[in-house]
Amino acid sequence: MLNLREVLLNSRQCVSSQQRMERCVLLFPFYAVSPAYSTKTGTPSPKAEEEICERGSRDAFQLIGSLNDKTVPAGLEDSFVSQVQLVRALNSSAFSTIFLATRGSTQRSDIQKEGSQLPPLHMNSEVGVSSSSRPCSVSSAAITSPPLRQQQCIVVKFIELGKEDKKLRELANREIQCHQSCNFFSIPQFYGVYTRRLCPEAPPHPVKNPITAHVLEMEYANNGDLSQEIRLRVKNDYKLFSERNALLIFEQVLLAVDYLHDKGIIHRDIKAGNVFLCSNGLVKLGDFGLSKFTPGDVNEKRNGSFVGTASYITPEMWERKPYGGKADIFSLGVLLYEIFTLRKPFVGKDKNEVRQNILKQEPKIPSHVSPEIASIVLAMLQKEPDLRPSAMDVLLLPLMRNTLASFLKSVIMDGMNDTLRRGREIGNGSVSDNFADSTRQSGEKATVYCRLLSCEREKVLLDLSWVYRRILYKAVTLSSRASQIRLQLSKLNALTRKTSQVLIEGEILKENSGCWKLRHLCLRWATDSTDMSPQQESAHSGVIELILSLKKDSAESTRTCVSSFIDCFEVLERYAMDGAKYVFALLSRTGKTIFFQASSEEERQRWISFCLASIQHNNGLA
C-alpha cells in the first residue's frame, strides 16, 4: 500500500512539462511562454526554436561586436533588464522542472511600469537571498547579469512546494544556499532566485504564509550533459573518448568537487547526467538538489539521508552507515570509469542487484585503460571510505597535475584550445571528440564555435590561481624534504643571501625541440648588484632564481625568478618524451612547461623538493 508521500509523488509525476511551464508563468508573471512553444504538442516546433536561438545569437554577437567586454558603458546593465521566455523543458522530476529560457533586453522603466500591475512577488529572505520583501521586478539587485554573449540562453529551474512538504522545502533551501555559496568556473553560475508565497500580499510567515514556489536562474551549458554524450558514443559503436579529452573532462569535475569540499559542501549526486558540457570546452558540475553543508571537516562521517542515483551510491550509504565527503569520491570513481569505458562499473537488473554488486564486486578495468588511470579508479572505488583519496589527493597525482597544466595552457594561449572545441589532439595530431558535433542529431545545424570572452577567461585563470596555491601548499606540506627546505629558506638571514648561496645545482638533461640536451641547472639566491639603489636591493633580496646554462660558470645563461613558476611535478614515463625515466616539469605562470630529466629517482625528488619549496618561499614574499 502506498503512503501519502508516494501518492503525492505519483500525482506530481502525472503533471506534464507543459502544465509545469504554464504554472510557472502563472505564479511568476514576468516569465512568458516562448512563441516557439506549441501548446498542442507541449514542445517547441524545431523550426521556430531554431529561428529564436539564431536570432538571439545574432543579436548577442551584434552587441558584442559593437561593445567589447572591457568597454561596456557603466550604466548599461542598470538601464537594461531581461524579459525571460521559457522555450522548452530540459529535465523534469517529481518536484521540479528545468526549462531552457531566452532573454531579451528592454528598458527598465518599461518593465517597472508593467511590474506595477503584477501581484507582489517577494525575494526569499529566509534562504539569505535578500532581506527585502518589496514587490519583485527584475533588477540588478535581484538577478546577476551573465556576460553579454551568454545573455540569450539561461536555465530556469521551477520548484513548486506543497504546504506540508517540509523535507522538500529543506532541500530547496539547501540547494539555493549551495548555489549562493559557490563561485567557481566549473560550477554553473547562479544568477538569482525568486520566491512565491501562498498569499503574496500578506506578510511572510513560515506556517500561515509559507513559500509555495521558487524559480532559480542559472548558466546554460549549450552542449547538453555527459550522459547524452556517452549514449551517443555507445550508439556510434562505442566510440571512446581520447585519453586526453577524457582527462580534461574529469579534471574539471574534480576541481569542482575539491572546491565544494573546501567549502564544506557534499554534492551527493555526482553522475554523468549532472556534468554539463559547453561548446567553448568548459565542463561544469551542476544540480545541487541533494547537496548539503557539513560543519567542520567535510570527510568526517555523519548520519545522513539515503540519496543519490543507484549506480553511483557509495557502499556506506547502501549499508545506512554514517558518511562524509568520501561518498562523493566513490561517485567520482564511477564517473571516471564511465568516461573511459562508456559503461558503469556496477550494474544490475534492479536496485537490489546494483546494491549487491557495489558491496561485493570489484570493478573490472578494461585493458585499453592505462595502468595510471586504472589505479586512480580503483583507489576512488575502495569499499572502505577511509582508504579513498580526497579530491585534493587526486589533484596532487602527477597525471592530474600534468592534465591541469595542459588545461591552463589551453586557457592562456587562445581562450580555449581547439582540443575540446574541435576535437584536435595536440599530442598526436589526430582528430576526435567533437562535443558539438557528437551531441547534435542528424540534420541539425552545427553549433557556432566560440572562444572564451575575456571576462570568462579571467574568471577561469583567477580560479586556477587559487587551485595552484592550494596544490603548492599541500605538495610542500606532504613532502617532509620540501617542508624542511622551506623552513630552512625562511630562517636564512640577509647576510647569507648576500653571498649568493647555491641551494642546488648539477648537470641535467633538458627537453629542447624534441631532443634531450645536457645543461647545467642551478637554484640560488639572486645576486645583489652593486649598482642597485637601496629600494631595488631591498626588493631583490630574498629572491631565489633559476639559472640555466650550457656549462657551469658559463657566461651565457638564462636567469629566471622562481616566482615565475607555479608548480613542479613528476612526469610519468608513459607521458614523457621517448618514454624517458626520472622526468619532472616546471610549470610557469604563462602555461609554459619546461621538462628536465634527472639521472635517478633520488635526484628527481631532490630537484622537485627544492623547486616546490623555493616557489612557495618566493610566492610568500610577493
ZAMARGU-4260 file (C-alpha; in steps of 0.2 Angstrom, whole numbers, plus 5000, padded with zeros to 4 digits):
<rodrens>
0) 5000/5000/5000 | 5006/5017/4995 | 5009/5030/5009 | 5003/5048/5007 | 5020/5054/5001
5) 5021/5041/4987 | 5003/5046/4982 | 5009/5064/4981 | 5024/5059/4972 | 5014/5049/4959
10) 5002/5063/4957 | 5016/5075/4953 | 5024/5064/4941 | 5007/5064/4931 | 5009/5083/4928
15) 5016/5087/4911 | 5030/5098/4907 | 5018/5110/4898 | 5007/5111/4913 | 5023/5115/4924
20) 5028/5128/4911 | 5010/5136/4912 | 5010/5135/4931 | 5027/5144/4932 | 5021/5158/4921
25) 5005/5160/4931 | 5015/5161/4948 | 5029/5172/4941 | 5021/5183/4928 | 5037/5191/4922
30) 5041/5175/4913 | 5032/5171/4897 | 5029/5155/4886 | 5040/5157/4870 | 5031/5159/4854
35) 5040/5144/4848 | 5031/5133/4861 | 5017/5123/4853 | 5003/5121/4865 | 4996/5106/4855
40) 5012/5095/4857 | 5019/5103/4873 | 5036/5106/4864 | 5043/5120/4854 | 5042/5117/4835
45) 5060/5114/4829 | 5060/5127/4816 | 5053/5141/4827 | 5065/5136/4841 | 5080/5137/4829
50) 5074/5154/4822 | 5073/5161/4840 | 5090/5154/4845 | 5098/5160/4829 | 5090/5177/4831
55) 5096/5178/4849 | 5113/5173/4845 | 5114/5185/4830 | 5108/5200/4842 | 5120/5195/4855
60) 5135/5194/4843 | 5130/5211/4835 | 5130/5218/4853 | 5147/5210/4856 | 5154/5217/4840
65) 5150/5235/4845 | 5154/5234/4864 | 5169/5225/4869 | 5169/5217/4887 | 5181/5230/4893
70) 5172/5245/4886 | 5154/5242/4891 | 5147/5258/4897 | 5145/5258/4916 | 5126/5261/4916
75) 5122/5248/4903 | 5117/5234/4915 | 5107/5246/4925 | 5097/5253/4910 | 5093/5236/4903
80) 5084/5221/4911 | 5079/5204/4905 | 5062/5198/4899 | 5063/5179/4900 | 5054/5167/4888
85) 5053/5149/4893 | 5057/5139/4877 | 5056/5120/4882 | 5059/5108/4897 | 5076/5101/4898
90) 5073/5090/4913 | 5059/5086/4924 | 5057/5077/4941 | 5043/5074/4953 | 5046/5091/4962
95) 5054/5102/4949 | 5056/5106/4931 | 5071/5114/4922 | 5067/5125/4907 | 5078/5132/4893
100) 5074/5151/4893 | 5079/5165/4882 | 5082/5183/4887 | 5078/5199/4878 | 5084/5217/4883
105) 5071/5230/4887 | 5072/5247/4896 | 5070/5245/4914 | 5057/5259/4915 | 5045/5249/4904
110) 5047/5234/4915 | 5044/5243/4931 | 5028/5251/4924 | 5022/5234/4919 | 5028/5227/4935
115) 5016/5238/4945 | 5001/5229/4938 | 5008/5212/4944 | 5004/5204/4960 | 5018/5206/4973
120) 5032/5193/4972 | 5045/5193/4986 | 5063/5189/4987 | 5067/5174/4998 | 5074/5182/5013
125) 5073/5165/5023 | 5087/5157/5012 | 5098/5173/5013 | 5094/5180/4995 | 5088/5197/5002
130) 5081/5204/5017 | 5069/5214/5006 | 5051/5210/5005 | 5046/5223/4991 | 5037/5218/4976
135) 5048/5209/4963 | 5053/5217/4947 | 5068/5212/4938 | 5083/5222/4944 | 5102/5221/4945
140) 5099/5218/4964 | 5089/5203/4961 | 5097/5195/4946 | 5115/5195/4942 | 5118/5198/4923
145) 5128/5185/4914 | 5141/5191/4901 | 5133/5199/4886 | 5136/5184/4874 | 5128/5172/4887
150) 5113/5183/4890 | 5102/5175/4876 | 5100/5157/4884 | 5098/5153/4903 | 5092/5139/4913
155) 5076/5142/4924 | 5073/5129/4937 | 5055/5129/4944 | 5052/5121/4961 | 5034/5120/4967
160) 5031/5116/4986 | 5017/5108/4994 | 5011/5116/5011 | 5016/5101/5021 | 5032/5097/5011
165) 5044/5101/5025 | 5058/5089/5018 | 5057/5096/5001 | 5057/5114/5007 | 5073/5110/5017
170) 5081/5103/5001 | 5076/5118/4991 | 5083/5129/5004 | 5099/5119/5004 | 5100/5120/4985
175) 5099/5139/4985 | 5111/5141/4999 | 5124/5130/4990 | 5122/5140/4974 | 5124/5156/4983
180) 5140/5150/4991 | 5148/5144/4975 | 5158/5155/4963 | 5169/5144/4953 | 5171/5142/4934
185) 5167/5123/4933 | 5151/5125/4943 | 5136/5134/4933 | 5135/5152/4938 | 5120/5156/4948
190) 5111/5172/4943 | 5097/5173/4956 | 5081/5166/4964 | 5063/5172/4966 | 5050/5165/4978
195) 5031/5165/4978 | 5021/5164/4994 | 5004/5157/4997 | 4997/5174/4999 | 5009/5186/4990
200) 5001/5202/4998 | 5002/5196/5016 | 5017/5197/5027 | 5029/5182/5026 | 5026/5168/5039
205) 5033/5150/5039 | 5016/5142/5043 | 5002/5154/5039 | 5010/5161/5023 | 5024/5149/5018
210) 5034/5149/5002 | 5025/5139/4988 | 5037/5140/4974 | 5055/5145/4969 | 5062/5149/4952
215) 5081/5148/4951 | 5090/5156/4936 | 5107/5149/4931 | 5120/5147/4917 | 5115/5137/4902
220) 5128/5124/4896 | 5124/5123/4877 | 5131/5106/4873 | 5120/5095/4884 | 5126/5084/4898
225) 5139/5070/4898 | 5126/5056/4899 | 5119/5061/4882 | 5137/5062/4875 | 5140/5044/4882
230) 5124/5037/4875 | 5128/5044/4858 | 5145/5037/4858 | 5138/5020/4863 | 5126/5021/4848
235) 5141/5025/4837 | 5149/5008/4840 | 5156/5013/4857 | 5167/5027/4851 | 5178/5031/4866
240) 5185/5047/4871 | 5203/5050/4868 | 5213/5049/4884 | 5217/5067/4884 | 5200/5073/4882
245) 5193/5061/4895 | 5206/5068/4907 | 5201/5086/4903 | 5183/5082/4907 | 5187/5073/4923
250) 5199/5086/4929 | 5186/5100/4928 | 5173/5090/4938 | 5187/5085/4950 | 5191/5104/4953
255) 5173/5107/4956 | 5172/5093/4969 | 5188/5100/4978 | 5180/5117/4978 | 5164/5111/4985
260) 5173/5100/4999 | 5184/5115/5003 | 5168/5125/5007 | 5160/5111/5017 | 5148/5105/5004
265) 5144/5087/4999 | 5136/5086/4982 | 5128/5068/4985 | 5123/5066/4967 | 5138/5066/4956
270) 5134/5057/4940 | 5136/5059/4921 | 5119/5067/4920 | 5124/5081/4931 | 5140/5085/4921
275) 5136/5099/4908 | 5146/5102/4893 | 5149/5119/4884 | 5155/5122/4866 | 5169/5133/4872
280) 5177/5117/4881 | 5172/5121/4899 | 5164/5107/4909 | 5153/5111/4924 | 5146/5100/4938
285) 5128/5106/4942 | 5112/5101/4951 | 5113/5104/4970 | 5096/5097/4973 | 5103/5084/4985
290) 5118/5094/4992 | 5121/5098/5010 | 5133/5108/5021 | 5144/5100/5034 | 5151/5109/5049
295) 5170/5106/5051 | 5179/5093/5041 | 5169/5088/5026 | 5177/5070/5027 | 5170/5067/5045
300) 5157/5054/5044 | 5139/5059/5050 | 5122/5052/5049 | 5113/5057/5033 | 5099/5053/5021
305) 5100/5039/5008 | 5100/5049/4992 | 5108/5048/4975 | 5107/5038/4959 | 5109/5019/4962
310) 5124/5015/4951 | 5134/5030/4960 | 5129/5027/4978 | 5143/5023/4990 | 5144/5007/5000
315) 5142/5015/5016 | 5126/5024/5011 | 5119/5007/5005 | 5123/5000/5022 | 5115/5015/5030
320) 5131/5020/5039 | 5137/5037/5043 | 5146/5045/5028 | 5155/5061/5023 | 5164/5069/5008
325) 5172/5052/5003 | 5154/5047/4997 | 5157/5060/4983 | 5174/5052/4979 | 5166/5035/4976
330) 5154/5043/4964 | 5169/5052/4955 | 5177/5034/4953 | 5161/5028/4945 | 5161/5043/4934
335) 5179/5041/4929 | 5176/5023/4925 | 5161/5028/4914 | 5171/5041/4905 | 5184/5029/4899
340) 5173/5014/4896 | 5156/5021/4892 | 5149/5009/4904 | 5146/5009/4923 | 5156/4998/4934
345) 5142/4992/4944 | 5125/4987/4935 | 5110/4975/4938 | 5093/4972/4933 | 5086/4981/4948
350) 5092/4991/4963 | 5095/4976/4974 | 5107/4968/4962 | 5116/4985/4959 | 5117/4986/4978
355) 5125/4969/4980 | 5137/4972/4966 | 5143/4988/4974 | 5145/4980/4991 | 5153/4964/4985
360) 5160/4966/4967 | 5177/4973/4962 | 5177/4983/4946 | 5185/4975/4931 | 5196/4988/4922
365) 5197/4985/4903 | 5214/4983/4895 | 5213/4999/4885 | 5213/5009/4901 | 5231/5014/4906
370) 5238/5007/4922 | 5239/5025/4929 | 5221/5029/4926 | 5216/5012/4932 | 5225/5014/4949
375) 5215/5031/4951 | 5198/5022/4948 | 5202/5008/4960 | 5208/5020/4973 | 5192/5030/4972
380) 5181/5014/4972 | 5188/5007/4988 | 5174/5000/4999 | 5181/5007/5014 | 5179/5026/5014
385) 5195/5029/5024 | 5205/5021/5010 | 5199/5033/4997 | 5209/5048/4992 | 5202/5065/4994
390) 5199/5076/4979 | 5215/5086/4983 | 5225/5069/4985 | 5219/5065/4967 | 5223/5083/4961
395) 5241/5080/4968 | 5244/5065/4957 | 5257/5068/4943 | 5245/5063/4929 | 5232/5075/4936
400) 5244/5089/4938 | 5250/5086/4920 | 5232/5087/4914 | 5229/5103/4924 | 5245/5111/4916
405) 5238/5106/4899 | 5221/5114/4903 | 5230/5130/4910 | 5240/5132/4894 | 5224/5130/4883
410) 5215/5144/4893 | 5230/5156/4892 | 5235/5153/4874 | 5219/5156/4865 | 5204/5156/4877
415) 5201/5138/4875 | 5211/5126/4864 | 5203/5118/4849 | 5206/5101/4858 | 5188/5101/4866
420) 5180/5113/4854 | 5185/5105/4838 | 5192/5089/4844 | 5211/5091/4839 | 5223/5081/4848
425) 5238/5092/4852 | 5249/5077/4856 | 5247/5066/4840 | 5238/5077/4828 | 5223/5066/4827
430) 5205/5072/4826 | 5192/5065/4838 | 5179/5071/4851 | 5169/5085/4845 | 5157/5089/4858
435) 5146/5100/4847 | 5145/5088/4833 | 5143/5072/4844 | 5128/5079/4853 | 5119/5085/4838
440) 5106/5075/4830 | 5106/5071/4811 | 5101/5086/4801 | 5103/5099/4815 | 5113/5114/4812
445) 5131/5115/4818 | 5134/5124/4835 | 5143/5140/4832 | 5161/5138/4840 | 5166/5152/4851
450) 5181/5157/4861 | 5180/5162/4879 | 5176/5180/4882 | 5190/5190/4891 | 5179/5190/4907
455) 5176/5172/4906 | 5195/5168/4903 | 5200/5180/4918 | 5187/5170/4929 | 5195/5153/4924
460) 5213/5160/4927 | 5208/5168/4944 | 5200/5151/4950 | 5215/5141/4944 | 5227/5153/4953
465) 5218/5148/4969 | 5219/5130/4964 | 5238/5131/4962 | 5241/5140/4978 | 5232/5125/4987
470) 5241/5112/4977 | 5258/5120/4981 | 5254/5122/4999 | 5248/5103/5000 | 5263/5097/4990
475) 5276/5105/5001 | 5266/5100/5017 | 5265/5082/5012 | 5284/5081/5007 | 5295/5080/5023
480) 5310/5085/5012 | 5301/5100/5004 | 5294/5106/5021 | 5312/5105/5029 | 5319/5115/5014
485) 5305/5128/5016 | 5309/5130/5034 | 5327/5132/5031 | 5324/5145/5017 | 5313/5156/5029
490) 5327/5155/5043 | 5341/5161/5032 | 5346/5179/5035 | 5351/5193/5023 | 5369/5191/5026
495) 5368/5173/5020 | 5358/5178/5005 | 5371/5192/5000 | 5384/5178/4997 | 5373/5171/4983
500) 5372/5154/4991 | 5368/5140/4979 | 5354/5129/4985 | 5356/5115/4972 | 5365/5113/4956
505) 5370/5100/4944 | 5371/5093/4926 | 5354/5088/4920 | 5345/5085/4903 | 5333/5097/4896
510) 5320/5094/4883 | 5323/5105/4868 | 5315/5104/4851 | 5311/5086/4853 | 5329/5081/4860
515) 5336/5079/4877 | 5351/5091/4878 | 5364/5092/4893 | 5363/5108/4903 | 5368/5115/4919
520) 5354/5120/4931 | 5356/5130/4947 | 5344/5136/4961 | 5352/5150/4971 | 5348/5166/4980
525) 5348/5181/4967 | 5365/5190/4967 | 5364/5208/4974 | 5371/5221/4962 | 5382/5235/4967
530) 5374/5247/4955 | 5356/5244/4963 | 5348/5258/4973 | 5343/5254/4991 | 5325/5251/4986
535) 5329/5239/4972 | 5341/5230/4983 | 5328/5228/4996 | 5316/5221/4983 | 5329/5210/4976
540) 5335/5202/4992 | 5327/5186/4997 | 5323/5181/4979 | 5328/5164/4973 | 5332/5162/4954
545) 5334/5148/4942 | 5349/5148/4931 | 5350/5138/4916 | 5367/5137/4906 | 5376/5126/4894
550) 5390/5123/4907 | 5394/5128/4924 | 5400/5146/4926 | 5396/5149/4908 | 5394/5167/4903
555) 5379/5163/4893 | 5365/5159/4904 | 5346/5162/4907 | 5341/5168/4924 | 5323/5167/4929
560) 5315/5172/4946 | 5307/5156/4954 | 5291/5166/4957 | 5288/5165/4938 | 5284/5146/4941
565) 5268/5139/4950 | 5271/5121/4951 | 5284/5107/4949 | 5279/5089/4947 | 5284/5071/4941
570) 5281/5066/4923 | 5276/5048/4921 | 5287/5038/4909 | 5272/5034/4898 | 5269/5053/4895
575) 5287/5058/4894 | 5297/5061/4878 | 5304/5044/4872 | 5297/5036/4887 | 5312/5044/4897
580) 5314/5040/4916 | 5315/5052/4930 | 5307/5067/4921 | 5300/5082/4930 | 5292/5098/4924
585) 5292/5116/4929 | 5276/5125/4925 | 5276/5144/4923 | 5263/5156/4926 | 5261/5158/4907
590) 5257/5140/4905 | 5274/5135/4898 | 5280/5118/4904 | 5299/5115/4904 | 5304/5097/4905
595) 5320/5090/4914 | 5327/5073/4915 | 5337/5068/4931 | 5349/5054/4932 | 5340/5044/4946
600) 5324/5045/4956 | 5333/5052/4971 | 5340/5066/4961 | 5322/5070/4953 | 5315/5071/4971
605) 5328/5082/4977 | 5325/5094/4962 | 5306/5094/4964 | 5308/5097/4983 | 5319/5112/4981
610) 5309/5119/4967 | 5292/5117/4976 | 5300/5125/4992 | 5308/5139/4983 | 5292/5143/4973
615) 5282/5144/4989 | 5296/5154/4998 | 5296/5167/4983 | 5277/5167/4982 | 5276/5171/5001
620) 5287/5186/4998 | 5276/5193/4984
</rodrens>
